[in-house]
Amino acid sequence: MKTLTEHPAKFSQVILENILPHVEEINPKNILDPFAGQGGVHWLRQVGFNTGGVELEPEWACQSPHTIVGDALNLP
């Protein structure tokens, strides 16, 4: 079995906390992270946003039930 390492391009908590005021300002109901990785964007669910993610690599996508495996550059 493959051991997971830390995703190389994750949303850190600091980044999410810093973008939160800007996201609240535009007040979207849904937020899609097209390169979701481990699903850090889903932290925004804790503050009332509906999030979804698309990730090319199954081993990263499976870390959140709100992320699907797919190619964000070729979505239906």
Rosetta constraint file for C-alpha pairs under 8 A:
AtomPair CA 4 CA 59 HARMONIC 7.72 0.50
AtomPair CA 7 CA 37 HARMONIC 6.76 0.50
AtomPair CA 7 CA 38 HARMONIC 6.79 0.50
AtomPair CA 7 CA 60 HARMONIC 7.74 0.50
AtomPair CA 9 CA 37 HARMONIC 7.50 0.50
AtomPair CA 10 CA 37 HARMONIC 6.58 0.50
AtomPair CA 10 CA 38 HARMONIC 6.93 0.50
AtomPair CA 10 CA 40 HARMONIC 6.72 0.50
AtomPair CA 11 CA 15 HARMONIC 6.24 0.50
AtomPair CA 11 CA 16 HARMONIC 6.63 0.50
AtomPair CA 11 CA 40 HARMONIC 5.34 0.50
AtomPair CA 11 CA 41 HARMONIC 6.77 0.50
AtomPair CA 12 CA 16 HARMONIC 6.41 0.50
AtomPair CA 12 CA 40 HARMONIC 7.19 0.50
AtomPair CA 13 CA 17 HARMONIC 6.07 0.50
AtomPair CA 13 CA 40 HARMONIC 7.91 0.50
AtomPair CA 14 CA 18 HARMONIC 6.17 0.50
AtomPair CA 15 CA 19 HARMONIC 6.24 0.50
AtomPair CA 16 CA 20 HARMONIC 6.05 0.50
AtomPair CA 16 CA 41 HARMONIC 7.28 0.50
AtomPair CA 16 CA 43 HARMONIC 7.88 0.50
AtomPair CA 16 CA 44 HARMONIC 7.79 0.50
AtomPair CA 17 CA 21 HARMONIC 7.82 0.50
AtomPair CA 18 CA 22 HARMONIC 7.98 0.50
AtomPair CA 19 CA 23 HARMONIC 6.23 0.50
AtomPair CA 20 CA 24 HARMONIC 6.05 0.50
AtomPair CA 20 CA 44 HARMONIC 7.91 0.50
AtomPair CA 21 CA 25 HARMONIC 6.11 0.50
AtomPair CA 22 CA 26 HARMONIC 6.70 0.50
AtomPair CA 23 CA 27 HARMONIC 6.10 0.50
AtomPair CA 23 CA 28 HARMONIC 7.10 0.50
AtomPair CA 24 CA 28 HARMONIC 7.43 0.50
AtomPair CA 28 CA 49 HARMONIC 7.78 0.50
AtomPair CA 29 CA 49 HARMONIC 6.18 0.50
AtomPair CA 29 CA 50 HARMONIC 6.23 0.50
AtomPair CA 30 CA 49 HARMONIC 6.45 0.50
AtomPair CA 30 CA 50 HARMONIC 4.87 0.50
AtomPair CA 30 CA 51 HARMONIC 5.70 0.50
AtomPair CA 30 CA 52 HARMONIC 7.69 0.50
AtomPair CA 31 CA 49 HARMONIC 7.23 0.50
AtomPair CA 31 CA 50 HARMONIC 6.24 0.50
AtomPair CA 31 CA 51 HARMONIC 4.72 0.50
AtomPair CA 31 CA 52 HARMONIC 6.33 0.50
AtomPair CA 32 CA 51 HARMONIC 5.78 0.50
AtomPair CA 32 CA 52 HARMONIC 4.84 0.50
AtomPair CA 32 CA 53 HARMONIC 5.51 0.50
AtomPair CA 32 CA 54 HARMONIC 7.75 0.50
AtomPair CA 33 CA 41 HARMONIC 6.84 0.50
AtomPair CA 33 CA 51 HARMONIC 7.67 0.50
AtomPair CA 33 CA 52 HARMONIC 6.35 0.50
AtomPair CA 33 CA 53 HARMONIC 4.71 0.50
AtomPair CA 33 CA 54 HARMONIC 6.43 0.50
AtomPair CA 34 CA 53 HARMONIC 5.81 0.50
AtomPair CA 34 CA 54 HARMONIC 4.94 0.50
AtomPair CA 34 CA 55 HARMONIC 6.81 0.50
AtomPair CA 34 CA 72 HARMONIC 5.23 0.50
AtomPair CA 35 CA 53 HARMONIC 6.99 0.50
AtomPair CA 35 CA 54 HARMONIC 5.78 0.50
AtomPair CA 35 CA 55 HARMONIC 5.26 0.50
AtomPair CA 35 CA 56 HARMONIC 7.51 0.50
AtomPair CA 35 CA 72 HARMONIC 6.71 0.50
AtomPair CA 36 CA 40 HARMONIC 7.27 0.50
AtomPair CA 36 CA 41 HARMONIC 7.20 0.50
AtomPair CA 36 CA 53 HARMONIC 5.01 0.50
AtomPair CA 36 CA 54 HARMONIC 5.50 0.50
AtomPair CA 36 CA 55 HARMONIC 5.19 0.50
AtomPair CA 36 CA 61 HARMONIC 7.31 0.50
AtomPair CA 36 CA 67 HARMONIC 6.98 0.50
AtomPair CA 37 CA 55 HARMONIC 5.78 0.50
AtomPair CA 37 CA 57 HARMONIC 7.76 0.50
AtomPair CA 37 CA 60 HARMONIC 5.29 0.50
AtomPair CA 37 CA 61 HARMONIC 6.24 0.50
AtomPair CA 38 CA 60 HARMONIC 5.00 0.50
AtomPair CA 38 CA 61 HARMONIC 6.19 0.50
AtomPair CA 38 CA 62 HARMONIC 7.96 0.50
AtomPair CA 38 CA 63 HARMONIC 5.75 0.50
AtomPair CA 38 CA 64 HARMONIC 6.90 0.50
AtomPair CA 39 CA 53 HARMONIC 6.77 0.50
AtomPair CA 39 CA 60 HARMONIC 7.90 0.50
AtomPair CA 39 CA 61 HARMONIC 7.25 0.50
AtomPair CA 39 CA 63 HARMONIC 7.00 0.50
AtomPair CA 39 CA 64 HARMONIC 5.91 0.50
AtomPair CA 39 CA 66 HARMONIC 7.71 0.50
AtomPair CA 39 CA 67 HARMONIC 6.65 0.50
AtomPair CA 41 CA 51 HARMONIC 7.12 0.50
AtomPair CA 41 CA 53 HARMONIC 7.91 0.50
AtomPair CA 42 CA 46 HARMONIC 7.88 0.50
AtomPair CA 42 CA 51 HARMONIC 5.75 0.50
AtomPair CA 42 CA 52 HARMONIC 7.29 0.50
AtomPair CA 42 CA 66 HARMONIC 7.40 0.50
AtomPair CA 43 CA 47 HARMONIC 7.72 0.50
AtomPair CA 44 CA 48 HARMONIC 6.70 0.50
AtomPair CA 44 CA 49 HARMONIC 5.59 0.50
AtomPair CA 44 CA 50 HARMONIC 7.62 0.50
AtomPair CA 44 CA 51 HARMONIC 7.17 0.50
AtomPair CA 45 CA 49 HARMONIC 4.70 0.50
AtomPair CA 45 CA 50 HARMONIC 5.78 0.50
AtomPair CA 45 CA 51 HARMONIC 6.49 0.50
AtomPair CA 51 CA 66 HARMONIC 7.09 0.50
AtomPair CA 52 CA 66 HARMONIC 5.29 0.50
AtomPair CA 52 CA 67 HARMONIC 5.76 0.50
AtomPair CA 53 CA 66 HARMONIC 6.22 0.50
AtomPair CA 53 CA 67 HARMONIC 4.17 0.50
AtomPair CA 53 CA 68 HARMONIC 6.16 0.50
AtomPair CA 54 CA 61 HARMONIC 7.31 0.50
AtomPair CA 54 CA 67 HARMONIC 5.44 0.50
AtomPair CA 54 CA 68 HARMONIC 5.00 0.50
AtomPair CA 54 CA 69 HARMONIC 5.78 0.50
AtomPair CA 54 CA 70 HARMONIC 5.63 0.50
AtomPair CA 54 CA 71 HARMONIC 7.05 0.50
AtomPair CA 54 CA 72 HARMONIC 6.17 0.50
AtomPair CA 55 CA 60 HARMONIC 7.05 0.50
AtomPair CA 55 CA 61 HARMONIC 5.41 0.50
AtomPair CA 55 CA 67 HARMONIC 6.83 0.50
AtomPair CA 55 CA 68 HARMONIC 6.25 0.50
AtomPair CA 55 CA 69 HARMONIC 5.03 0.50
AtomPair CA 55 CA 70 HARMONIC 5.56 0.50
AtomPair CA 55 CA 71 HARMONIC 6.70 0.50
AtomPair CA 55 CA 72 HARMONIC 7.15 0.50
AtomPair CA 56 CA 61 HARMONIC 7.48 0.50
AtomPair CA 56 CA 69 HARMONIC 5.49 0.50
AtomPair CA 56 CA 70 HARMONIC 4.96 0.50
AtomPair CA 56 CA 71 HARMONIC 5.22 0.50
AtomPair CA 56 CA 72 HARMONIC 7.41 0.50
AtomPair CA 57 CA 61 HARMONIC 6.26 0.50
AtomPair CA 57 CA 69 HARMONIC 6.64 0.50
AtomPair CA 57 CA 70 HARMONIC 7.93 0.50
AtomPair CA 58 CA 62 HARMONIC 5.90 0.50
AtomPair CA 58 CA 69 HARMONIC 5.74 0.50
AtomPair CA 59 CA 63 HARMONIC 7.30 0.50
AtomPair CA 61 CA 67 HARMONIC 5.47 0.50
AtomPair CA 61 CA 68 HARMONIC 5.95 0.50
AtomPair CA 61 CA 69 HARMONIC 5.79 0.50
AtomPair CA 62 CA 67 HARMONIC 7.15 0.50
AtomPair CA 62 CA 68 HARMONIC 7.64 0.50
AtomPair CA 62 CA 69 HARMONIC 7.96 0.50
AtomPair CA 63 CA 67 HARMONIC 7.88 0.50
AtomPair CA 70 CA 75 HARMONIC 7.45 0.50
AtomPair CA 71 CA 75 HARMONIC 6.36 0.50
